[in-house]
Amino acid sequence: MEKTVPMDRLVCGDVGYGKTEVGIRAAFKCVMDGKQVAALVPTTVLAQQHLRTFSERLKVFPVRVEMLSRFKSRKEQKEIAEDLKKGKVDIVIGTHRLLQKDIEFKDLGLVIVDEEQRFGVAHKEKLKKLKRLVDVLTLTATPIPRTMQLSLYGARDLSIINTPPKERLPIHTEISRFDSELVADAILKEIERGGQVYFVHNRVQSIESMRRLLSDILPDIRIGVAHGQMNERALEKVMLSFLAGEYDLLLATSIIESGLDIPNVNTLIINRADRFGLADLYQLRGRVGRSNQKAYAYLFVPPLRLLTPDAKKRLKAIQQFTELGSGFYLALRDLEIRGAGNLLGSQQHGFIQEVGFDLYCRLLDEAVKELKGEKVVKRREVKMSLDLDLYIPEGYIPFPQQRVEVYQKIADARNSADLKKIEEELTDRFGRIDPQVMDILTLAEAKLIAENKGIIRISMRKGLLEIEFDQEKRLGKERIEKMSKRLNYPLEFSAGKGLKIRVKQRKEENQASFVKKVLQKL
């Protein structure tokens, strides 16, 4: 926030890891520097909770915190809007209401966007106008694919909170078909240990019939109902009653998804979990397990044959990522399943069909670097085909994910110093380097040498190395003779469309070292 350019930082931390705490501290710094803060949240329920949290934390300081949502009357909203314009309000927490035309600030310094994945493209366009010259802090547990991609490419700054709060336990997740006995058993088990239950049924039309069904199964439990179409006063009353422990179970739509923090709730039941996105499921699951109690999440789905392939992938991912701090990895999985979307327009899904995803990403990477004023070095692609088995043996690196990481590091190396670092790291982590791995590193260095010397193709078949130069390379007779003397190998030349050199390998030589040595001496 001290820099001369406005901040645009994404803070990715798991549910309950303290993103709000980061937001409070940033807001406090902004207010102490004489500016105003706007905190944008997706739901009225979350706005109410943030108002309570911010007010409590800042009550000993001369800071005025207000909320703009439908929980406030029209008269109250008008008064707050006027005070904002005059600079009398320091921090305003609000829903989409903050983006409406009548809201003006005297001196806005910071915009905090909580649960960014819940806002559509149109809202974000309005936000852009609001935030052109102010700092922006975006808080999310599971960034949407587009945001993730922008952060990975350096178009936005990214911070990750990886450390779980003390005594936090992973949430036990079960996926099964709807079963009344299992529902009753899960609810009673939670109530018997003094806890409360969330039951998510995301259809307002049939929420009342679900309430009757739950009352039939368990007549003695106290059920509260909450959804977005309720009158604001009734919704506020239900939420506060549930918080006070007057209800055992809250039957709600996904309105409870964003940021609700009630540590006493440690069992979650989601009906028709297949209808939710991956980030939604992860956010909902994060509403439980916010204390040192073991938490349970039950995801009910129709028979597997009725699920779409994407729904199966989502459910598999949510069951797979139960470890603490999985939000970031889950967002990467979401990026794989859905694609990054069109980063420049309003489409939020699908790969870039015309140029292919990999090329699109490279073009985007170059464009971002150019805009940042960094030097863009266009890499020449060298094609290599050798009769060598180039792979990392399982005996050297047992885990597939680690092997993939090493391949990626070698592919990303830009010079021999990078490769030397990789070699040192491998020796440190896995012991003395396997000969096959050494061949991979040697050939990676050979490829870098080839890029610098204008070589476009290297092939090796039955001891004969063939090197093809770019057509632009012009080598005179003297240069060729000099090359032959330096190499100390019998050479063959052919000059069709481009210059080709053939070199015969000696039997006792290692193939990878031979290729590197020849390229160095050219």
Phi, psi and omega per residue, in radians:
M1 nan -0.293 -3.127
E2 -1.444 -0.250 -3.045
K3 -1.215 2.845 -3.120
T4 -1.330 -0.441 3.103
V5 -1.648 2.576 -3.123
P6 -1.094 2.516 3.118
M7 -1.374 2.448 2.969
D8 -2.422 1.501 -2.995
R9 -2.065 2.343 3.076
L10 -1.734 2.132 3.069
V11 -1.830 1.994 -3.103
C12 -1.862 1.924 3.136
G13 -2.418 2.617 -3.080
D14 -1.126 2.850 3.136
V15 -1.054 2.228 3.140
G16 1.405 0.262 -3.106
Y17 -1.644 -0.051 3.059
G18 1.827 0.496 3.088
K19 -1.157 -0.660 -3.139
T20 -1.076 -0.646 3.112
E21 -1.048 -0.741 3.094
V22 -1.072 -0.755 3.123
G23 -1.060 -0.753 -3.135
I24 -1.084 -0.762 -3.093
R25 -1.185 -0.685 3.100
A26 -1.123 -0.733 3.138
A27 -1.096 -0.726 -3.127
F28 -1.100 -0.762 3.123
K29 -1.059 -0.763 -3.116
C30 -1.084 -0.786 -3.119
V31 -1.153 -0.697 3.128
M32 -1.133 -0.397 3.084
D33 -1.590 0.182 3.022
G34 1.458 0.310 3.140
K35 -1.964 2.953 3.106
Q36 -1.749 2.758 -3.120
V37 -2.173 2.368 3.019
A38 -2.039 2.113 3.096
A39 -1.895 2.049 -3.060
L40 -1.769 2.140 -3.129
V41 -2.202 2.721 -3.019
P42 -1.392 -0.439 -3.067
T43 -2.268 2.712 3.130
T44 -1.127 -0.635 -3.122
V45 -1.092 -0.746 3.137
L46 -1.222 -0.632 3.107
A47 -1.056 -0.760 3.124
Q48 -1.057 -0.762 -3.120
Q49 -1.154 -0.743 3.126
H50 -1.117 -0.655 3.115
L51 -1.025 -0.792 -3.135
R52 -1.105 -0.807 -3.094
T53 -1.119 -0.874 -3.114
F54 -1.073 -0.798 -3.087
S55 -1.083 -0.747 -3.123
E56 -1.095 -0.790 -3.078
R57 -1.229 -0.537 -3.022
L58 -1.877 0.223 -3.013
K59 -1.138 -0.446 -3.127
V60 -1.481 0.001 -3.141
F61 -1.957 2.726 3.136
P62 -1.367 1.145 -3.106
V63 -2.140 2.232 3.122
R64 -1.724 2.080 -3.138
V65 -1.930 2.274 3.124
E66 -2.285 2.868 3.117
M67 -2.202 2.445 3.051
L68 -2.094 1.881 3.071
S69 -2.798 -3.094 -3.107
R70 -1.311 -0.047 3.022
F71 -1.290 -0.214 3.101
K72 -1.766 2.539 3.120
S73 -1.267 2.887 -3.131
R74 -1.027 -0.699 -3.119
K75 -1.107 -0.790 3.138
E76 -1.089 -0.741 -3.136
Q77 -1.063 -0.729 -3.124
K78 -1.108 -0.744 -3.134
E79 -1.109 -0.759 -3.132
I80 -1.119 -0.731 3.139
A81 -1.058 -0.722 3.125
E82 -1.150 -0.744 3.140
D83 -1.159 -0.569 3.081
L84 -1.088 -0.774 -3.111
K85 -1.120 -0.614 -3.127
K86 -1.448 -0.209 -3.135
G87 1.522 0.251 -3.135
K88 -1.394 -0.377 3.121
V89 -1.754 2.234 -3.127
D90 -1.514 -0.811 -3.111
I91 -2.205 2.213 3.054
V92 -2.084 2.245 3.116
I93 -1.896 2.247 -3.081
G94 -2.725 2.901 3.066
T95 -1.547 -2.712 3.121
H96 -0.967 -0.302 3.118
R97 -0.949 -0.544 -3.137
L98 -1.149 -0.375 -3.065
L99 -1.587 0.001 -3.103
Q100 -1.365 2.790 -2.965
K101 -1.057 -0.561 -3.028
D102 -1.357 -0.050 -3.113
I103 -1.618 2.042 3.107
E104 -2.246 2.608 -3.138
F105 -1.992 2.627 3.078
K106 -1.323 -0.815 -3.113
D107 -2.696 1.410 -3.095
L108 -1.305 2.296 -3.130
G109 -2.049 -0.463 -3.060
L110 -2.533 2.353 3.014
V111 -2.006 2.142 3.074
I112 -1.854 2.155 3.113
V113 -1.917 1.967 -3.121
D114 -1.694 2.456 -3.124
E115 0.917 1.032 -3.035
E116 -0.984 -0.513 -3.079
Q117 -1.177 -0.196 -3.124
R118 -1.552 -0.046 -3.121
F119 -1.799 2.391 3.141
G120 -1.389 3.036 -3.107
V121 -1.079 -0.696 -3.118
A122 -1.063 -0.727 3.130
H123 -1.132 -0.680 -3.107
K124 -1.193 -0.527 3.084
E125 -1.153 -0.711 3.093
K126 -1.124 -0.680 3.127
L127 -1.067 -0.713 -3.119
K128 -0.995 -0.723 3.136
K129 -1.137 -0.644 -3.103
L130 -1.209 -0.540 -2.912
K131 -1.944 0.318 -3.050
R132 -0.959 -0.707 -3.073
L133 -2.081 0.334 -3.141
V134 -2.042 2.866 3.072
D135 -1.313 2.524 3.134
V136 -2.235 2.252 3.081
L137 -2.109 2.050 -3.111
T138 -1.874 2.228 -3.100
L139 -1.977 2.262 3.103
T140 -2.793 2.636 3.066
A141 -1.590 -0.622 -3.105
T142 -2.309 1.576 -3.129
P143 -1.051 2.537 3.071
I144 -1.202 2.717 -3.070
P145 -0.863 -0.720 -3.093
R146 -1.104 -0.806 3.132
T147 -1.098 -0.725 -3.138
M148 -1.026 -0.807 -3.092
Q149 -1.115 -0.763 3.131
L150 -1.068 -0.686 3.139
S151 -1.209 -0.730 -3.124
L152 -1.130 -0.495 3.137
Y153 -1.624 0.091 3.038
G154 1.424 0.159 3.093
A155 -1.348 -0.342 3.017
R156 -2.347 2.612 3.090
D157 -1.368 2.593 -3.065
L158 -2.317 2.290 3.012
S159 -2.167 2.453 -3.132
I160 -2.096 2.254 3.024
I161 -1.651 1.986 -3.028
N162 -1.823 -0.274 -3.004
T163 -1.601 2.160 3.115
P164 -1.290 2.703 3.044
P165 -1.074 2.746 -3.126
K166 -1.036 2.509 3.062
E167 1.140 0.189 3.102
R168 -1.283 2.373 -3.114
L169 -1.982 2.607 3.061
P170 -1.107 2.662 -3.112
I171 -1.587 2.229 3.106
H172 -1.285 2.126 -3.073
T173 -2.004 2.240 3.110
E174 -2.165 2.399 3.075
I175 -2.049 2.205 3.110
S176 -2.736 3.057 3.055
R177 -1.345 2.724 -3.092
F178 -1.063 2.257 -3.095
D179 -2.503 2.035 -3.082
S180 -1.010 -0.679 -3.125
E181 -1.137 -0.754 3.126
L182 -1.111 -0.713 3.110
V183 -1.052 -0.880 -3.113
A184 -1.059 -0.771 -3.109
D185 -1.085 -0.790 -3.121
A186 -1.113 -0.739 -3.114
I187 -1.174 -0.823 -3.104
L188 -1.110 -0.685 -3.127
K189 -1.050 -0.711 -3.130
E190 -1.217 -0.770 -3.091
I191 -1.152 -0.649 3.141
E192 -1.103 -0.501 3.118
R193 -1.647 0.269 3.019
G194 1.467 0.255 -3.113
G195 -1.767 -3.095 3.108
Q196 -2.181 2.918 -3.006
V197 -2.255 2.432 2.929
Y198 -1.726 2.325 3.001
F199 -2.131 1.972 -3.074
V200 -1.704 2.068 3.069
H201 -2.255 1.826 -2.915
N202 -1.536 0.662 3.074
R203 -2.319 1.875 -3.091
V204 -1.072 -0.643 -3.079
Q205 -1.049 -0.629 -3.053
S206 -1.941 0.232 -3.078
I207 -1.188 -0.552 -3.133
E208 -1.206 -0.695 3.120
S209 -1.178 -0.560 3.063
M210 -1.162 -0.647 3.108
R211 -1.096 -0.732 3.125
R212 -1.103 -0.722 3.138
L213 -1.072 -0.780 3.134
L214 -1.146 -0.636 3.105
S215 -1.158 -0.632 3.100
D216 -1.158 -0.727 -3.109
I217 -1.203 -0.785 -3.077
L218 -2.274 1.466 -3.039
P219 -1.140 -0.393 -3.032
D220 -1.548 -0.134 -3.077
I221 -1.545 2.623 -3.123
R222 -1.615 2.106 -3.054
I223 -1.967 2.252 3.019
G224 -1.878 2.540 -3.137
V225 -2.043 2.318 3.134
A226 -2.422 2.255 3.020
H227 -2.699 2.864 -2.991
G228 -1.177 -0.295 -3.109
Q229 -1.575 0.016 3.123
M230 -1.295 2.746 3.017
N231 -1.063 2.422 -3.031
E232 -0.993 -0.671 -3.129
R233 -1.166 -0.721 -3.136
A234 -1.141 -0.719 -3.138
L235 -1.117 -0.773 3.138
E236 -1.070 -0.727 -3.105
K237 -1.102 -0.773 -3.128
V238 -1.101 -0.794 -3.106
M239 -1.100 -0.756 -3.133
L240 -1.188 -0.629 3.102
S241 -1.152 -0.712 3.133
F242 -1.139 -0.718 3.124
L243 -1.098 -0.612 -3.138
A244 -1.391 -0.074 3.094
G245 1.498 0.290 -3.132
E246 -1.390 -0.268 3.048
Y247 -2.066 2.560 3.064
D248 -1.497 -0.576 -3.046
L249 -2.357 2.368 3.049
L250 -1.894 1.963 3.076
L251 -1.590 2.007 -2.990
A252 -2.496 2.867 2.981
T253 -1.474 -2.924 -3.114
S254 -1.288 0.204 3.084
I255 -1.043 -0.421 -3.120
I256 -1.459 -0.041 -2.999
E257 -1.067 -0.673 -2.924
S258 -1.674 1.926 2.870
G259 1.153 0.038 -3.134
L260 -1.089 2.359 -3.064
D261 -2.212 1.564 3.090
I262 -2.147 1.676 -3.012
P263 -1.053 -0.359 -3.102
N264 -1.319 -0.224 -3.122
V265 -1.608 2.012 -3.085
N266 -2.288 0.248 2.983
T267 -2.330 2.310 -3.136
L268 -2.204 2.315 3.056
I269 -2.122 2.206 3.115
I270 -2.018 2.080 3.085
N271 -1.515 2.426 -3.100
R272 0.929 0.987 -3.127
A273 -1.096 -0.361 -3.130
D274 -1.180 -0.288 -3.108
R275 -1.523 -0.026 -3.117
F276 -1.777 2.636 3.041
G277 -1.321 2.947 -3.090
L278 -1.113 -0.789 3.140
A279 -1.125 -0.667 3.130
D280 -1.070 -0.815 -3.132
L281 -1.060 -0.729 -3.098
Y282 -1.178 -0.719 3.121
Q283 -1.114 -0.778 -3.127
L284 -1.095 -0.757 -3.138
R285 -1.092 -0.514 -3.140
G286 -1.264 -0.108 3.096
R287 -1.300 -0.294 3.114
V288 -1.948 2.967 3.123
G289 1.284 0.517 -3.077
R290 -1.718 0.280 3.042
S291 -2.335 -2.839 3.138
N292 -1.587 0.227 3.093
Q293 -1.511 2.589 3.042
K294 -1.216 2.281 -3.085
A295 -1.944 2.681 -3.095
Y296 -2.237 2.414 3.061
A297 -2.208 2.175 3.129
Y298 -1.960 2.111 -3.123
L299 -1.917 1.964 -3.122
F300 -1.677 2.303 -3.104
V301 -2.357 2.803 3.053
P302 -1.220 3.102 3.092
P303 -0.940 2.529 -3.052
L304 -0.955 -0.616 -3.087
R305 -1.127 -0.358 -3.123
L306 -1.569 -0.122 -3.092
L307 -1.467 2.554 3.078
T308 -1.309 2.748 3.127
P309 -0.982 -0.700 3.142
D310 -1.150 -0.671 3.122
A311 -1.101 -0.697 3.106
K312 -1.096 -0.743 3.137
K313 -1.088 -0.723 -3.118
R314 -1.110 -0.799 -3.111
L315 -1.149 -0.663 3.114
K316 -1.106 -0.731 -3.122
A317 -1.140 -0.735 -3.097
I318 -1.175 -0.562 3.108
Q319 -1.311 -0.591 -3.104
Q320 -1.252 -0.722 -3.068
F321 -1.649 1.318 3.110
T322 -1.806 -0.187 -3.123
E323 -1.128 2.690 3.088
L324 -1.115 2.389 3.092
G325 1.436 0.443 -3.079
S326 -1.519 -0.098 -3.027
G327 -0.960 -0.765 -3.104
F328 -1.123 -0.751 -3.118
Y329 -1.227 -0.571 3.098
L330 -1.170 -0.652 3.097
A331 -1.136 -0.659 3.077
L332 -1.116 -0.676 3.119
R333 -1.155 -0.673 3.105
D334 -1.096 -0.689 3.095
L335 -1.049 -0.705 3.107
E336 -1.151 -0.785 -3.054
I337 -1.204 -0.774 -3.001
R338 -1.733 -0.346 -3.012
G339 1.480 2.901 -3.005
A340 -1.484 -0.200 -3.076
G341 1.400 3.023 3.089
N342 -1.459 1.873 -3.003
L343 -1.184 -0.268 -3.030
L344 -1.824 -0.207 -3.112
G345 -2.134 -2.733 -3.087
S346 -1.717 -0.089 3.102
Q347 -1.229 2.343 -3.058
Q348 -1.838 0.080 -3.036
H349 -2.493 2.943 3.030
G350 1.516 2.620 3.116
F351 -1.468 2.923 -3.113
I352 -1.467 1.734 -2.940
Q353 -1.162 -0.670 -2.946
E354 -1.173 -0.713 -3.027
V355 -1.937 -0.111 -3.072
G356 1.497 2.503 -2.988
F357 -1.113 -0.775 -3.060
D358 -1.089 -0.807 3.137
L359 -1.129 -0.721 3.122
Y360 -1.012 -0.773 -3.132
C361 -1.117 -0.678 3.136
R362 -1.170 -0.724 3.116
L363 -1.088 -0.737 3.139
L364 -1.109 -0.761 3.127
D365 -1.019 -0.779 3.124
E366 -1.119 -0.734 -3.123
A367 -1.110 -0.739 3.127
V368 -1.081 -0.765 3.138
K369 -1.103 -0.714 3.131
E370 -1.077 -0.770 -3.138
L371 -1.140 -0.544 3.100
K372 -1.395 -0.098 -3.138
G373 1.429 0.254 3.112
E374 -1.490 2.702 -3.136
K375 -1.345 2.243 3.125
V376 -1.755 2.041 3.120
V377 -1.767 1.998 3.131
K378 -1.337 2.144 -3.105
R379 -1.509 2.370 3.067
R380 -1.481 2.237 -3.116
E381 -1.420 2.148 3.113
V382 -1.847 2.153 3.115
K383 -1.564 2.242 3.139
M384 -2.130 2.240 3.000
S385 -2.326 2.000 -3.048
L386 -2.240 2.604 3.086
D387 -1.557 1.084 3.077
L388 -2.233 2.513 3.035
D389 -1.501 1.792 -3.082
L390 -1.756 1.675 3.060
Y391 -2.686 2.765 3.121
I392 -1.534 2.078 -3.104
P393 -1.126 2.523 3.111
E394 -1.063 -0.546 -3.139
G395 -1.123 -0.445 -3.124
Y396 -1.560 -0.866 3.060
I397 -2.163 1.815 -3.003
P398 -1.222 -0.566 -3.015
F399 -1.575 2.236 -3.106
P400 -0.967 -0.727 -3.091
Q401 -1.088 -0.691 3.132
Q402 -1.177 -0.649 3.118
R403 -1.113 -0.738 3.126
V404 -1.077 -0.733 3.129
E405 -1.049 -0.719 -3.125
V406 -1.177 -0.766 3.081
Y407 -0.970 -0.780 -3.103
Q408 -1.103 -0.754 3.134
K409 -1.077 -0.758 -3.131
I410 -1.117 -0.728 -3.133
A411 -1.142 -0.553 -3.100
D412 -1.480 -0.169 -3.105
A413 -1.051 2.387 -3.088
R414 -1.886 -0.217 3.124
N415 -2.765 3.047 -3.075
S416 -1.173 -0.452 3.090
A417 -1.118 -0.718 3.088
D418 -1.051 -0.780 -3.121
L419 -1.145 -0.616 3.109
K420 -1.115 -0.712 3.114
K421 -1.098 -0.730 3.125
I422 -1.091 -0.743 3.132
E423 -1.049 -0.787 3.139
E424 -1.124 -0.715 3.134
E425 -1.108 -0.763 -3.140
L426 -1.100 -0.741 3.121
T427 -1.085 -0.704 -3.121
D428 -1.174 -0.736 -3.051
R429 -1.477 -0.702 -2.980
F430 -2.087 0.075 3.119
G431 1.585 -2.950 -3.078
R432 -0.937 2.361 -2.997
I433 -1.206 2.286 3.104
D434 -1.135 2.474 -3.133
P435 -0.957 -0.650 3.134
Q436 -1.134 -0.679 3.120
V437 -1.187 -0.663 3.099
M438 -1.069 -0.673 3.092
D439 -1.075 -0.723 3.140
I440 -1.081 -0.796 -3.139
L441 -1.126 -0.715 3.139
T442 -1.096 -0.762 -3.119
L443 -1.252 -0.530 3.075
A444 -1.111 -0.696 3.105
E445 -1.191 -0.677 3.101
A446 -1.051 -0.682 -3.139
K447 -1.136 -0.704 3.109
L448 -1.114 -0.693 3.104
I449 -1.100 -0.745 -3.124
A450 -1.080 -0.705 3.121
E451 -1.013 -0.751 -3.103
N452 -1.259 -0.351 -3.057
K453 -1.825 0.223 3.066
G454 1.266 0.476 3.116
I455 -1.619 2.381 -3.107
I456 -1.927 -0.335 -3.133
R457 -2.592 2.414 3.051
I458 -2.278 2.188 3.058
S459 -2.361 2.602 -3.094
M460 -2.380 2.032 3.118
R461 -2.358 2.208 3.082
K462 0.854 0.846 3.057
G463 1.345 0.115 3.136
L464 -1.963 2.030 -3.141
L465 -1.631 2.228 3.135
E466 -2.055 2.213 -3.111
I467 -2.103 2.239 -3.126
E468 -2.042 2.234 3.141
F469 -1.596 2.780 3.011
D470 -1.040 2.534 -3.124
Q471 -1.027 -0.450 -3.103
E472 -1.262 -0.343 -3.122
K473 -1.261 2.173 3.112
R474 -2.040 2.028 -3.141
L475 -1.989 2.112 3.115
G476 -1.345 3.025 -3.094
K477 -1.046 -0.714 -3.114
E478 -1.094 -0.754 -3.133
R479 -1.092 -0.708 -3.115
I480 -1.141 -0.729 3.128
E481 -1.118 -0.739 3.131
K482 -1.062 -0.724 3.136
M483 -1.065 -0.765 -3.128
S484 -1.055 -0.761 -3.127
K485 -1.144 -0.739 -3.108
R486 -1.123 -0.673 -3.048
L487 -1.304 -0.594 -3.119
N488 1.084 0.573 3.073
Y489 -2.277 2.639 3.009
P490 -1.196 2.197 -3.097
L491 -1.958 2.606 2.974
E492 -2.129 2.404 3.109
F493 -2.055 2.535 2.941
S494 -2.466 2.391 -3.098
A495 -2.164 1.467 3.052
G496 -1.602 -1.944 3.090
K497 -1.215 -0.636 3.100
G498 -2.470 2.909 -3.086
L499 -1.326 2.331 3.068
K500 -2.158 2.472 3.092
I501 -2.146 2.370 3.048
R502 -2.039 2.310 -3.126
V503 -2.250 2.327 -3.135
K504 -1.589 2.222 -3.137
Q505 -1.417 2.494 3.034
R506 -1.385 2.518 -2.987
K507 -0.998 -0.693 -3.020
E508 -1.336 -0.138 -3.027
E509 -1.456 2.554 3.014
N510 -1.290 2.310 -2.992
Q511 -1.089 -0.794 -3.111
A512 -1.101 -0.789 3.137
S513 -1.115 -0.654 3.122
F514 -1.072 -0.825 3.141
V515 -1.046 -0.806 -3.119
K516 -1.096 -0.759 -3.094
K517 -1.104 -0.764 3.140
V518 -1.077 -0.804 -3.110
L519 -1.116 -0.676 3.133
Q520 -1.084 -0.625 -3.041
K521 -1.527 -0.128 -3.129
L522 -1.189 nan nan
